[in-house]
Amino acid sequence: MSKQIQDAYIVAATRTPVGKKGGMFATERPDDLLAHVLRAVLGKAPGLDPAEIGDVIVGCAMPEAEQGMNVARIGLLLAGLPERVPGITINRFCASGVQAVADAANRIRLGEADVMIAAGTESMSVMPQMTGNKTSLNPAVFAQPENIAIAYGMGLTAEKVAAQWQVSREDQDAFALQSNQRAVAAIAAGHFAGEISPRTVRRHLPGADGTVRIVEQVCDTDEGPRADAALDKLAKLRPVFAARGSVTAGNSSQMSDGAGAVLLMSEAALKRTGATPIARFVSFSVAGVAPQLMGIGPVEAIPRALKAGGLQQSQLDWIELNEAFAAQALAVMRELDLDPARVNPLGGAIALGHPLGATGAIRTATVMNAMQRDSSLKYGMVTMCIGTGMGAAGIFERV
């Protein structure tokens, strides 16, 4: 006998502020950041017995070293969750966090659980390079023309997208400037305050007399946005990935540290705990594209997610399109004719940072906070491109 699909609701979502690589979270472990947001999201549902949680699904793009050994299980135990609560770490590179949300929602929709937590954590400060501690590509990749782009750096794929979709350097820099301006304005207006769970960081600093003093810093604001961003400054930056290219450090996402968590429940759990939902999980889709054009992935994923949810693109009120690079974000927007006013209204990863596997959960918290702040918003989406040539998109409905 087949089970009837039930709805999954988001009850709470929160995140850390996002720190620059080597910045405010440089001495923080990613499992500690994860434990912090897990405690914080549970604090938003006081009527819930944590023992009811069916699973904790955590996205991480580089699940090794300090964020290895099934960081999900370690993080939930560090957070003080009951031993009976299991945890699993998943990896779909940059979409790991939103994939965790979709997987958690589907467990509820299938009736396998009533309460789930989806999360993401990533510290790029602890990784010696973008590809982790040890990169070991299969040599066969280099002998196959159709797969050799797996070995490309992400920046080179952005150059390929910029060339094919004719995204100029000037347009990329203008987009980067807008990202920073929107993020700076959002911080000044306090728009992120509702989604951020501040974290106090303790540092041990040696003194000249041989003593060690402890300094505490309350981290409650994203570290990346540049208030002094300007077109003339961006124009002076040299291309990073191709000598005659257009992709620079200024129009690319920042390497970052951070974590986010999302609490989901079934309708039965809502009634039992007295929790009030923010949004209903509508649909999720992931699609593959050519590895050398990985940045264009959302062009394939977004229409699939809309079809699965029975929606038209015009119904999307708020779109969090991860800005891996200005080149690919602009190409996606132009190819799908996305409304620029609805895409990243508070800035994107170029300004706010991109802690890889955590970003999907972090940006889900941004959409949930926006829906709580503005009752006119009906549908929101989180979407991003994914390394090796994929795209993902998740859609939510305000309730």
C-alpha positions in Angstrom: 0.0 0.0 0.0 1.5 3.4 -1.0 1.8 6.2 1.5 0.2 9.6 0.9 2.7 12.3 0.5 2.4 14.8 3.3 3.7 18.4 3.6 6.9 19.4 5.3 7.1 22.7 7.0 10.0 24.9 8.0 9.5 26.0 11.6 12.8 27.8 12.2 16.1 28.7 10.4 19.2 30.4 11.6 22.8 30.9 10.8 26.1 32.2 12.0 27.4 35.4 10.5 29.7 34.6 7.7 33.4 35.2 8.3 36.2 35.7 5.8 38.7 32.9 5.4 41.3 33.7 8.0 38.9 36.2 9.6 36.7 36.2 12.7 36.1 32.4 12.7 39.7 31.5 11.7 40.2 29.8 15.1 36.8 28.2 15.3 36.2 24.6 14.4 33.5 23.9 11.9 31.9 21.2 14.2 31.7 23.9 16.9 30.0 26.3 14.4 27.6 23.5 13.6 26.8 22.8 17.2 26.2 26.5 17.7 23.5 26.7 15.0 21.9 23.4 16.1 21.4 24.7 19.6 20.2 28.0 18.3 17.6 26.5 15.9 16.2 24.3 18.6 16.0 27.3 20.9 13.4 28.7 18.4 11.1 25.7 19.1 10.7 25.5 22.9 7.8 23.0 22.7 9.9 20.4 20.9 11.5 17.5 22.7 14.8 17.0 20.9 14.4 13.3 21.3 11.7 13.5 18.6 14.3 14.5 15.9 14.4 11.8 13.3 17.8 12.7 11.8 20.2 15.6 11.4 21.4 15.9 7.8 24.4 18.2 7.4 25.9 19.4 4.1 29.6 19.9 3.8 31.6 20.3 0.6 35.0 19.2 2.1 34.1 16.7 4.8 37.6 16.0 6.0 40.1 17.0 8.7 38.3 19.2 11.3 35.0 18.8 9.4 35.4 15.1 8.7 34.4 11.9 10.6 30.7 12.5 10.0 30.7 16.0 11.2 26.9 15.8 11.5 26.9 13.3 14.3 29.8 15.0 16.1 28.2 18.4 15.8 24.8 17.2 17.2 26.5 15.5 20.2 28.5 18.6 20.9 25.3 20.6 20.8 23.9 18.4 23.5 21.2 16.6 21.5 20.2 13.2 22.8 22.4 10.2 21.9 19.4 8.6 20.2 19.3 11.3 17.5 21.3 10.2 14.4 23.3 12.3 12.0 24.5 12.0 8.5 26.9 14.2 6.5 26.2 14.7 2.7 28.2 16.3 0.0 26.9 17.9 -3.2 29.6 20.6 -3.2 28.1 24.1 -3.1 24.5 22.7 -3.0 25.1 20.5 0.0 23.2 22.8 2.4 20.1 23.1 0.3 20.3 19.4 -0.6 20.2 18.7 3.2 17.0 20.8 3.4 15.4 18.8 0.5 16.5 15.5 1.9 15.1 16.3 5.4 11.8 17.6 3.9 11.5 14.4 1.8 11.9 12.2 4.9 8.9 14.0 6.4 6.9 14.0 3.2 7.3 10.2 2.9 6.2 9.8 6.5 9.5 8.5 7.7 10.0 11.2 10.3 8.0 14.0 11.9 10.9 16.3 12.9 14.1 16.8 11.0 17.1 19.2 11.1 18.9 20.2 8.0 22.1 22.1 8.2 25.4 23.0 6.6 28.9 23.8 7.9 32.1 24.8 6.3 35.4 26.3 7.3 37.5 27.4 4.4 40.0 28.6 7.0 40.9 25.1 7.9 41.3 23.9 4.3 44.8 24.5 2.8 43.2 24.9 -0.6 39.9 24.9 -2.4 40.1 21.2 -3.1 40.8 20.1 0.4 43.9 18.6 2.0 44.7 16.1 -0.7 43.6 16.3 -4.3 43.8 13.0 -6.3 41.9 13.2 -9.6 41.5 10.1 -11.6 44.1 10.2 -14.4 41.5 9.0 -16.9 39.9 12.5 -16.6 42.8 14.0 -18.5 42.4 11.5 -21.3 38.8 12.2 -21.9 38.0 15.6 -23.7 34.4 15.6 -22.4 35.5 15.2 -18.8 38.8 17.1 -18.6 36.9 20.2 -17.3 36.5 18.3 -14.0 40.1 19.3 -13.4 39.4 23.0 -14.2 39.5 25.5 -11.4 36.1 27.0 -10.8 37.3 30.4 -12.0 38.2 29.0 -15.4 34.7 27.6 -15.8 33.5 31.2 -15.0 35.7 32.5 -17.8 34.1 29.9 -20.2 30.6 31.1 -19.2 31.6 34.7 -19.6 32.9 34.1 -23.1 29.9 32.0 -24.3 27.2 34.3 -22.8 29.2 37.4 -23.6 29.2 38.8 -20.1 31.6 41.8 -20.1 34.1 42.7 -17.5 32.2 46.0 -17.0 28.9 44.1 -16.3 30.6 41.7 -13.9 32.2 44.6 -11.9 28.9 46.5 -11.9 27.1 43.4 -10.6 29.8 42.9 -7.9 29.4 46.5 -6.8 25.6 46.1 -6.5 26.1 43.0 -4.4 28.2 44.9 -2.0 25.9 47.9 -1.9 22.9 45.8 -1.3 24.6 43.8 1.5 25.9 46.9 3.2 22.5 48.5 3.1 20.9 45.4 4.4 23.2 45.2 7.4 22.6 48.9 8.2 18.9 48.3 8.1 19.2 45.3 10.4 17.7 42.9 7.8 20.0 40.0 8.8 19.5 40.4 12.5 16.6 38.0 12.6 18.4 35.1 11.0 21.8 35.4 12.6 22.6 33.7 15.9 25.6 35.6 17.2 28.7 33.6 18.4 31.2 34.7 20.9 34.8 33.8 19.9 37.6 33.5 22.5 41.2 34.1 21.4 44.3 33.6 23.5 46.8 36.4 22.8 50.4 36.4 24.0 51.6 39.5 25.9 55.0 41.1 25.7 55.7 39.9 29.3 55.0 36.3 28.5 51.5 36.2 29.9 48.5 35.2 27.9 45.3 37.2 27.8 41.9 36.0 26.7 40.0 38.3 24.4 36.3 37.8 23.6 34.6 39.0 20.4 30.9 38.8 19.8 30.5 38.0 16.1 27.0 39.1 14.9 27.6 40.7 11.5 28.8 39.3 8.2 32.4 40.1 7.6 32.6 40.2 3.9 30.6 43.2 2.5 32.8 46.1 1.5 31.4 49.6 2.2 34.2 51.1 0.2 33.5 49.1 -3.0 33.7 51.2 -6.1 33.8 50.6 -9.9 37.2 52.3 -10.3 38.7 50.0 -7.6 37.1 46.9 -9.1 38.4 47.9 -12.5 42.0 47.9 -11.3 41.9 44.3 -10.2 43.7 41.9 -12.5 42.1 38.7 -13.8 42.9 35.7 -11.6 42.3 32.7 -13.7 43.1 33.7 -17.3 45.7 36.2 -18.5 43.2 38.0 -20.8 40.2 37.1 -18.8 37.6 39.1 -16.9 37.1 37.1 -13.7 38.8 38.8 -10.7 38.8 38.5 -7.0 36.4 41.4 -6.9 33.7 39.9 -9.0 34.0 36.4 -7.5 32.5 34.9 -4.3 34.6 35.1 -1.2 36.1 32.1 0.6 34.4 32.0 3.9 33.5 30.2 7.2 30.0 29.7 8.5 27.1 27.4 9.4 23.3 27.3 9.1 20.5 25.1 10.4 16.8 24.6 9.4 14.2 22.9 11.6 11.4 21.0 9.7 8.2 19.4 11.0 5.2 17.5 9.7 1.7 18.9 10.3 1.3 16.3 13.1 4.4 17.6 14.8 3.3 21.2 14.5 0.1 20.3 16.3 1.9 18.3 19.0 4.5 20.9 19.7 2.5 24.1 19.1 5.1 25.4 16.7 4.1 27.9 14.0 5.5 27.2 10.6 7.2 29.9 8.4 7.0 28.1 5.1 6.1 24.9 3.3 8.7 23.0 1.3 7.4 23.0 -2.3 10.0 21.3 -4.5 13.6 20.7 -5.2 15.5 19.8 -8.4 19.1 19.1 -9.4 20.4 18.9 -12.9 23.7 18.2 -14.7 25.4 20.4 -17.2 28.8 20.4 -19.0 31.6 20.5 -16.4 33.3 23.4 -18.2 30.2 25.5 -17.9 29.2 24.5 -14.4 28.1 28.0 -13.5 25.1 27.7 -15.8 23.6 24.8 -13.8 20.6 26.8 -12.4 19.4 27.3 -15.9 18.5 23.6 -16.0 17.6 23.1 -12.3 15.2 26.1 -11.9 12.7 25.1 -14.6 12.6 21.5 -13.2 11.9 22.7 -9.7 9.2 25.0 -10.9 7.5 22.2 -12.9 7.7 19.9 -9.9 6.0 22.6 -7.8 3.4 23.4 -10.4 4.6 27.0 -10.5 5.5 29.7 -13.1 8.7 31.6 -12.8 6.8 34.8 -12.5 5.4 33.6 -9.1 8.9 33.6 -7.5 9.0 36.7 -5.3 12.5 36.2 -3.7 15.4 34.4 -5.4 18.6 33.6 -3.6 20.9 32.9 -6.6 24.4 32.0 -5.2 26.9 34.3 -6.7 29.8 31.9 -7.3 31.0 34.4 -9.9 29.3 37.5 -11.3 29.8 36.0 -14.8 27.7 32.9 -14.1 25.1 34.7 -12.0 24.5 37.2 -14.9 24.5 34.4 -17.5 21.8 32.6 -15.5 19.7 35.7 -15.0 19.9 36.6 -18.7 19.2 33.0 -20.0 16.1 32.6 -17.8 15.1 36.3 -17.8 15.1 36.5 -14.0 13.9 39.8 -12.6 17.1 41.5 -11.2 15.0 43.2 -8.4 14.0 39.8 -7.1 17.5 38.2 -7.3 19.6 38.7 -4.1 17.8 41.8 -2.8 20.2 41.8 0.2 23.3 41.0 -1.8 24.9 37.7 -2.6 28.1 35.7 -2.1 30.3 38.2 -3.8 29.7 40.4 -0.8 28.4 38.1 1.9 30.7 35.2 1.3 30.3 31.5 0.2 31.2 28.9 2.8 30.6 26.2 0.2 28.5 23.4 1.7 26.9 25.7 4.3 25.7 28.3 1.8 22.4 26.5 0.9 21.3 26.3 4.6 22.5 29.9 5.2 20.6 31.3 2.3 17.5 29.2 3.3 17.6 31.1 6.6 17.8 34.4 4.6 14.6 33.4 2.6 12.8 32.4 5.8 13.7 35.6 7.5 12.5 37.7 4.5 9.2 35.8 4.5 8.7 36.6 8.2 9.7 40.3 7.6 7.5 40.8 4.5 4.0 39.2 4.4 3.7 40.0 0.7 6.2 37.4 -0.2 4.6 34.1 -1.3 7.3 32.0 -3.0 11.1 32.0 -2.4 13.9 30.0 -4.0 17.5 29.1 -3.2 19.5 28.1 -6.2 23.2 27.6 -7.1 25.7 26.2 -9.5 27.7 23.1 -8.4 31.3 22.0 -9.2 31.8 19.3 -11.9 28.7 20.7 -13.7 25.4 20.7 -11.9 22.8 23.1 -10.7 20.2 22.9 -7.8 17.1 24.8 -6.9 14.7 24.6 -3.9 11.4 26.4 -3.6 9.4 27.4 -0.5 6.0 28.8 0.0 5.2 31.2 2.9 2.3 30.0 5.1 
